[in-house]
Amino acid sequence: MEKTILFDGVCNLCNSSVQFIIKRDPKSHFKFASIQSETGRSLLKQYGFDKEIDSFILIENQRIYLKSSAALRVCRNLNGMWKLLTILRILPAPFRDFFYDIVAKNRYKWFGKKESCMIPTKEMKKRFLD
């Protein structure tokens, strides 16, 4: 479990982001779990997050990255020009996260919300943790 992405399983933006990552990660660097799943909750607790967390999360080499730091670390492993976005890491995290937080706070209003977590296709299922 070297690189695991935890995401909001009922958020349309988050689900689209997972599908976006899978398409640009042919070497399967990343595994996925929704924050609402038993696995997601267990991983959060393991890393000291007992309360509800409102962030895109990357667990990489037993370290946890949140918000824009997580997203930019993911970009460096994607095919295509997405690696170039990692240059944004030169900006201070509080500055990057200010914009991240605006999107996160409004994601249901802007992108919608599902009634339940996404069910992956058979081909995607191997990328998801139970």
MODELLER restraints for C-alpha pairs under 7 A, 6 or more apart:
rsr = mdl.restraints
at = mdl.atoms
rsr.add(forms.Gaussian(group=physical.xy_distance, feature=features.Distance(at['CA:2:A'], at['CA:60:A']), mean=5.48, stdev=0.5))
rsr.add(forms.Gaussian(group=physical.xy_distance, feature=features.Distance(at['CA:2:A'], at['CA:61:A']), mean=5.36, stdev=0.5))
rsr.add(forms.Gaussian(group=physical.xy_distance, feature=features.Distance(at['CA:3:A'], at['CA:29:A']), mean=6.46, stdev=0.5))
rsr.add(forms.Gaussian(group=physical.xy_distance, feature=features.Distance(at['CA:3:A'], at['CA:30:A']), mean=5.11, stdev=0.5))
rsr.add(forms.Gaussian(group=physical.xy_distance, feature=features.Distance(at['CA:3:A'], at['CA:31:A']), mean=6.35, stdev=0.5))
rsr.add(forms.Gaussian(group=physical.xy_distance, feature=features.Distance(at['CA:3:A'], at['CA:58:A']), mean=6.87, stdev=0.5))
rsr.add(forms.Gaussian(group=physical.xy_distance, feature=features.Distance(at['CA:3:A'], at['CA:59:A']), mean=5.54, stdev=0.5))
rsr.add(forms.Gaussian(group=physical.xy_distance, feature=features.Distance(at['CA:3:A'], at['CA:60:A']), mean=4.49, stdev=0.5))
rsr.add(forms.Gaussian(group=physical.xy_distance, feature=features.Distance(at['CA:3:A'], at['CA:61:A']), mean=6.87, stdev=0.5))
rsr.add(forms.Gaussian(group=physical.xy_distance, feature=features.Distance(at['CA:4:A'], at['CA:30:A']), mean=5.53, stdev=0.5))
rsr.add(forms.Gaussian(group=physical.xy_distance, feature=features.Distance(at['CA:4:A'], at['CA:31:A']), mean=4.76, stdev=0.5))
rsr.add(forms.Gaussian(group=physical.xy_distance, feature=features.Distance(at['CA:4:A'], at['CA:32:A']), mean=5.55, stdev=0.5))
rsr.add(forms.Gaussian(group=physical.xy_distance, feature=features.Distance(at['CA:4:A'], at['CA:58:A']), mean=5.70, stdev=0.5))
rsr.add(forms.Gaussian(group=physical.xy_distance, feature=features.Distance(at['CA:4:A'], at['CA:59:A']), mean=5.05, stdev=0.5))
rsr.add(forms.Gaussian(group=physical.xy_distance, feature=features.Distance(at['CA:4:A'], at['CA:60:A']), mean=6.58, stdev=0.5))
rsr.add(forms.Gaussian(group=physical.xy_distance, feature=features.Distance(at['CA:5:A'], at['CA:30:A']), mean=6.73, stdev=0.5))
rsr.add(forms.Gaussian(group=physical.xy_distance, feature=features.Distance(at['CA:5:A'], at['CA:31:A']), mean=6.19, stdev=0.5))
rsr.add(forms.Gaussian(group=physical.xy_distance, feature=features.Distance(at['CA:5:A'], at['CA:32:A']), mean=4.84, stdev=0.5))
rsr.add(forms.Gaussian(group=physical.xy_distance, feature=features.Distance(at['CA:5:A'], at['CA:33:A']), mean=6.41, stdev=0.5))
rsr.add(forms.Gaussian(group=physical.xy_distance, feature=features.Distance(at['CA:5:A'], at['CA:57:A']), mean=5.63, stdev=0.5))
rsr.add(forms.Gaussian(group=physical.xy_distance, feature=features.Distance(at['CA:5:A'], at['CA:58:A']), mean=4.61, stdev=0.5))
rsr.add(forms.Gaussian(group=physical.xy_distance, feature=features.Distance(at['CA:5:A'], at['CA:59:A']), mean=6.39, stdev=0.5))
rsr.add(forms.Gaussian(group=physical.xy_distance, feature=features.Distance(at['CA:6:A'], at['CA:32:A']), mean=5.97, stdev=0.5))
rsr.add(forms.Gaussian(group=physical.xy_distance, feature=features.Distance(at['CA:6:A'], at['CA:33:A']), mean=5.06, stdev=0.5))
rsr.add(forms.Gaussian(group=physical.xy_distance, feature=features.Distance(at['CA:6:A'], at['CA:34:A']), mean=5.34, stdev=0.5))
rsr.add(forms.Gaussian(group=physical.xy_distance, feature=features.Distance(at['CA:6:A'], at['CA:35:A']), mean=5.59, stdev=0.5))
rsr.add(forms.Gaussian(group=physical.xy_distance, feature=features.Distance(at['CA:6:A'], at['CA:40:A']), mean=6.39, stdev=0.5))
rsr.add(forms.Gaussian(group=physical.xy_distance, feature=features.Distance(at['CA:6:A'], at['CA:56:A']), mean=6.20, stdev=0.5))
rsr.add(forms.Gaussian(group=physical.xy_distance, feature=features.Distance(at['CA:6:A'], at['CA:57:A']), mean=5.02, stdev=0.5))
rsr.add(forms.Gaussian(group=physical.xy_distance, feature=features.Distance(at['CA:6:A'], at['CA:58:A']), mean=6.40, stdev=0.5))
rsr.add(forms.Gaussian(group=physical.xy_distance, feature=features.Distance(at['CA:7:A'], at['CA:14:A']), mean=6.22, stdev=0.5))
rsr.add(forms.Gaussian(group=physical.xy_distance, feature=features.Distance(at['CA:7:A'], at['CA:33:A']), mean=6.61, stdev=0.5))
rsr.add(forms.Gaussian(group=physical.xy_distance, feature=features.Distance(at['CA:7:A'], at['CA:34:A']), mean=4.85, stdev=0.5))
rsr.add(forms.Gaussian(group=physical.xy_distance, feature=features.Distance(at['CA:7:A'], at['CA:35:A']), mean=5.46, stdev=0.5))
rsr.add(forms.Gaussian(group=physical.xy_distance, feature=features.Distance(at['CA:7:A'], at['CA:56:A']), mean=5.32, stdev=0.5))
rsr.add(forms.Gaussian(group=physical.xy_distance, feature=features.Distance(at['CA:7:A'], at['CA:57:A']), mean=6.61, stdev=0.5))
rsr.add(forms.Gaussian(group=physical.xy_distance, feature=features.Distance(at['CA:8:A'], at['CA:14:A']), mean=6.00, stdev=0.5))
rsr.add(forms.Gaussian(group=physical.xy_distance, feature=features.Distance(at['CA:8:A'], at['CA:34:A']), mean=5.56, stdev=0.5))
rsr.add(forms.Gaussian(group=physical.xy_distance, feature=features.Distance(at['CA:8:A'], at['CA:35:A']), mean=5.47, stdev=0.5))
rsr.add(forms.Gaussian(group=physical.xy_distance, feature=features.Distance(at['CA:8:A'], at['CA:36:A']), mean=6.96, stdev=0.5))
rsr.add(forms.Gaussian(group=physical.xy_distance, feature=features.Distance(at['CA:9:A'], at['CA:15:A']), mean=6.46, stdev=0.5))
rsr.add(forms.Gaussian(group=physical.xy_distance, feature=features.Distance(at['CA:9:A'], at['CA:34:A']), mean=4.84, stdev=0.5))
rsr.add(forms.Gaussian(group=physical.xy_distance, feature=features.Distance(at['CA:9:A'], at['CA:35:A']), mean=6.63, stdev=0.5))
rsr.add(forms.Gaussian(group=physical.xy_distance, feature=features.Distance(at['CA:9:A'], at['CA:36:A']), mean=6.60, stdev=0.5))
rsr.add(forms.Gaussian(group=physical.xy_distance, feature=features.Distance(at['CA:9:A'], at['CA:117:A']), mean=4.46, stdev=0.5))
rsr.add(forms.Gaussian(group=physical.xy_distance, feature=features.Distance(at['CA:9:A'], at['CA:118:A']), mean=6.12, stdev=0.5))
rsr.add(forms.Gaussian(group=physical.xy_distance, feature=features.Distance(at['CA:10:A'], at['CA:113:A']), mean=5.52, stdev=0.5))
rsr.add(forms.Gaussian(group=physical.xy_distance, feature=features.Distance(at['CA:10:A'], at['CA:114:A']), mean=4.73, stdev=0.5))
rsr.add(forms.Gaussian(group=physical.xy_distance, feature=features.Distance(at['CA:10:A'], at['CA:115:A']), mean=6.52, stdev=0.5))
rsr.add(forms.Gaussian(group=physical.xy_distance, feature=features.Distance(at['CA:10:A'], at['CA:116:A']), mean=5.58, stdev=0.5))
rsr.add(forms.Gaussian(group=physical.xy_distance, feature=features.Distance(at['CA:10:A'], at['CA:117:A']), mean=4.87, stdev=0.5))
rsr.add(forms.Gaussian(group=physical.xy_distance, feature=features.Distance(at['CA:11:A'], at['CA:108:A']), mean=6.44, stdev=0.5))
rsr.add(forms.Gaussian(group=physical.xy_distance, feature=features.Distance(at['CA:11:A'], at['CA:112:A']), mean=6.61, stdev=0.5))
rsr.add(forms.Gaussian(group=physical.xy_distance, feature=features.Distance(at['CA:11:A'], at['CA:113:A']), mean=4.80, stdev=0.5))
rsr.add(forms.Gaussian(group=physical.xy_distance, feature=features.Distance(at['CA:11:A'], at['CA:114:A']), mean=6.26, stdev=0.5))
rsr.add(forms.Gaussian(group=physical.xy_distance, feature=features.Distance(at['CA:12:A'], at['CA:111:A']), mean=5.79, stdev=0.5))
rsr.add(forms.Gaussian(group=physical.xy_distance, feature=features.Distance(at['CA:12:A'], at['CA:112:A']), mean=5.65, stdev=0.5))
rsr.add(forms.Gaussian(group=physical.xy_distance, feature=features.Distance(at['CA:12:A'], at['CA:113:A']), mean=5.51, stdev=0.5))
rsr.add(forms.Gaussian(group=physical.xy_distance, feature=features.Distance(at['CA:12:A'], at['CA:114:A']), mean=6.66, stdev=0.5))
rsr.add(forms.Gaussian(group=physical.xy_distance, feature=features.Distance(at['CA:13:A'], at['CA:107:A']), mean=6.72, stdev=0.5))
rsr.add(forms.Gaussian(group=physical.xy_distance, feature=features.Distance(at['CA:13:A'], at['CA:111:A']), mean=5.82, stdev=0.5))
rsr.add(forms.Gaussian(group=physical.xy_distance, feature=features.Distance(at['CA:24:A'], at['CA:78:A']), mean=5.22, stdev=0.5))
rsr.add(forms.Gaussian(group=physical.xy_distance, feature=features.Distance(at['CA:24:A'], at['CA:79:A']), mean=5.14, stdev=0.5))
rsr.add(forms.Gaussian(group=physical.xy_distance, feature=features.Distance(at['CA:25:A'], at['CA:78:A']), mean=5.35, stdev=0.5))
rsr.add(forms.Gaussian(group=physical.xy_distance, feature=features.Distance(at['CA:25:A'], at['CA:79:A']), mean=6.39, stdev=0.5))
rsr.add(forms.Gaussian(group=physical.xy_distance, feature=features.Distance(at['CA:31:A'], at['CA:127:A']), mean=4.87, stdev=0.5))
rsr.add(forms.Gaussian(group=physical.xy_distance, feature=features.Distance(at['CA:31:A'], at['CA:128:A']), mean=5.50, stdev=0.5))
rsr.add(forms.Gaussian(group=physical.xy_distance, feature=features.Distance(at['CA:31:A'], at['CA:129:A']), mean=6.67, stdev=0.5))
rsr.add(forms.Gaussian(group=physical.xy_distance, feature=features.Distance(at['CA:32:A'], at['CA:127:A']), mean=6.17, stdev=0.5))
rsr.add(forms.Gaussian(group=physical.xy_distance, feature=features.Distance(at['CA:32:A'], at['CA:128:A']), mean=4.64, stdev=0.5))
rsr.add(forms.Gaussian(group=physical.xy_distance, feature=features.Distance(at['CA:32:A'], at['CA:129:A']), mean=5.97, stdev=0.5))
rsr.add(forms.Gaussian(group=physical.xy_distance, feature=features.Distance(at['CA:33:A'], at['CA:39:A']), mean=6.69, stdev=0.5))
rsr.add(forms.Gaussian(group=physical.xy_distance, feature=features.Distance(at['CA:33:A'], at['CA:40:A']), mean=5.52, stdev=0.5))
rsr.add(forms.Gaussian(group=physical.xy_distance, feature=features.Distance(at['CA:33:A'], at['CA:128:A']), mean=5.79, stdev=0.5))
rsr.add(forms.Gaussian(group=physical.xy_distance, feature=features.Distance(at['CA:33:A'], at['CA:129:A']), mean=5.48, stdev=0.5))
rsr.add(forms.Gaussian(group=physical.xy_distance, feature=features.Distance(at['CA:34:A'], at['CA:40:A']), mean=5.58, stdev=0.5))
rsr.add(forms.Gaussian(group=physical.xy_distance, feature=features.Distance(at['CA:35:A'], at['CA:41:A']), mean=5.91, stdev=0.5))
rsr.add(forms.Gaussian(group=physical.xy_distance, feature=features.Distance(at['CA:39:A'], at['CA:129:A']), mean=6.91, stdev=0.5))
rsr.add(forms.Gaussian(group=physical.xy_distance, feature=features.Distance(at['CA:39:A'], at['CA:130:A']), mean=6.15, stdev=0.5))
rsr.add(forms.Gaussian(group=physical.xy_distance, feature=features.Distance(at['CA:44:A'], at['CA:50:A']), mean=6.87, stdev=0.5))
rsr.add(forms.Gaussian(group=physical.xy_distance, feature=features.Distance(at['CA:55:A'], at['CA:66:A']), mean=6.21, stdev=0.5))
rsr.add(forms.Gaussian(group=physical.xy_distance, feature=features.Distance(at['CA:55:A'], at['CA:67:A']), mean=5.42, stdev=0.5))
rsr.add(forms.Gaussian(group=physical.xy_distance, feature=features.Distance(at['CA:56:A'], at['CA:66:A']), mean=5.98, stdev=0.5))
rsr.add(forms.Gaussian(group=physical.xy_distance, feature=features.Distance(at['CA:56:A'], at['CA:67:A']), mean=5.32, stdev=0.5))
rsr.add(forms.Gaussian(group=physical.xy_distance, feature=features.Distance(at['CA:56:A'], at['CA:70:A']), mean=6.77, stdev=0.5))
rsr.add(forms.Gaussian(group=physical.xy_distance, feature=features.Distance(at['CA:57:A'], at['CA:64:A']), mean=6.96, stdev=0.5))
rsr.add(forms.Gaussian(group=physical.xy_distance, feature=features.Distance(at['CA:57:A'], at['CA:65:A']), mean=5.74, stdev=0.5))
rsr.add(forms.Gaussian(group=physical.xy_distance, feature=features.Distance(at['CA:57:A'], at['CA:66:A']), mean=4.81, stdev=0.5))
rsr.add(forms.Gaussian(group=physical.xy_distance, feature=features.Distance(at['CA:57:A'], at['CA:67:A']), mean=6.58, stdev=0.5))
rsr.add(forms.Gaussian(group=physical.xy_distance, feature=features.Distance(at['CA:57:A'], at['CA:70:A']), mean=5.83, stdev=0.5))
rsr.add(forms.Gaussian(group=physical.xy_distance, feature=features.Distance(at['CA:58:A'], at['CA:64:A']), mean=5.78, stdev=0.5))
rsr.add(forms.Gaussian(group=physical.xy_distance, feature=features.Distance(at['CA:58:A'], at['CA:65:A']), mean=5.09, stdev=0.5))
rsr.add(forms.Gaussian(group=physical.xy_distance, feature=features.Distance(at['CA:58:A'], at['CA:66:A']), mean=6.54, stdev=0.5))
rsr.add(forms.Gaussian(group=physical.xy_distance, feature=features.Distance(at['CA:58:A'], at['CA:70:A']), mean=5.18, stdev=0.5))
rsr.add(forms.Gaussian(group=physical.xy_distance, feature=features.Distance(at['CA:59:A'], at['CA:65:A']), mean=6.33, stdev=0.5))
rsr.add(forms.Gaussian(group=physical.xy_distance, feature=features.Distance(at['CA:67:A'], at['CA:97:A']), mean=6.42, stdev=0.5))
rsr.add(forms.Gaussian(group=physical.xy_distance, feature=features.Distance(at['CA:67:A'], at['CA:100:A']), mean=6.60, stdev=0.5))
rsr.add(forms.Gaussian(group=physical.xy_distance, feature=features.Distance(at['CA:68:A'], at['CA:96:A']), mean=6.19, stdev=0.5))
rsr.add(forms.Gaussian(group=physical.xy_distance, feature=features.Distance(at['CA:68:A'], at['CA:97:A']), mean=5.76, stdev=0.5))
rsr.add(forms.Gaussian(group=physical.xy_distance, feature=features.Distance(at['CA:68:A'], at['CA:100:A']), mean=6.29, stdev=0.5))
rsr.add(forms.Gaussian(group=physical.xy_distance, feature=features.Distance(at['CA:72:A'], at['CA:85:A']), mean=6.67, stdev=0.5))
rsr.add(forms.Gaussian(group=physical.xy_distance, feature=features.Distance(at['CA:72:A'], at['CA:86:A']), mean=5.34, stdev=0.5))
rsr.add(forms.Gaussian(group=physical.xy_distance, feature=features.Distance(at['CA:75:A'], at['CA:82:A']), mean=5.47, stdev=0.5))
rsr.add(forms.Gaussian(group=physical.xy_distance, feature=features.Distance(at['CA:75:A'], at['CA:83:A']), mean=5.23, stdev=0.5))
rsr.add(forms.Gaussian(group=physical.xy_distance, feature=features.Distance(at['CA:75:A'], at['CA:85:A']), mean=6.73, stdev=0.5))
rsr.add(forms.Gaussian(group=physical.xy_distance, feature=features.Distance(at['CA:75:A'], at['CA:86:A']), mean=6.60, stdev=0.5))
rsr.add(forms.Gaussian(group=physical.xy_distance, feature=features.Distance(at['CA:76:A'], at['CA:82:A']), mean=6.94, stdev=0.5))
rsr.add(forms.Gaussian(group=physical.xy_distance, feature=features.Distance(at['CA:76:A'], at['CA:83:A']), mean=4.39, stdev=0.5))
rsr.add(forms.Gaussian(group=physical.xy_distance, feature=features.Distance(at['CA:76:A'], at['CA:86:A']), mean=6.20, stdev=0.5))
rsr.add(forms.Gaussian(group=physical.xy_distance, feature=features.Distance(at['CA:77:A'], at['CA:83:A']), mean=6.90, stdev=0.5))
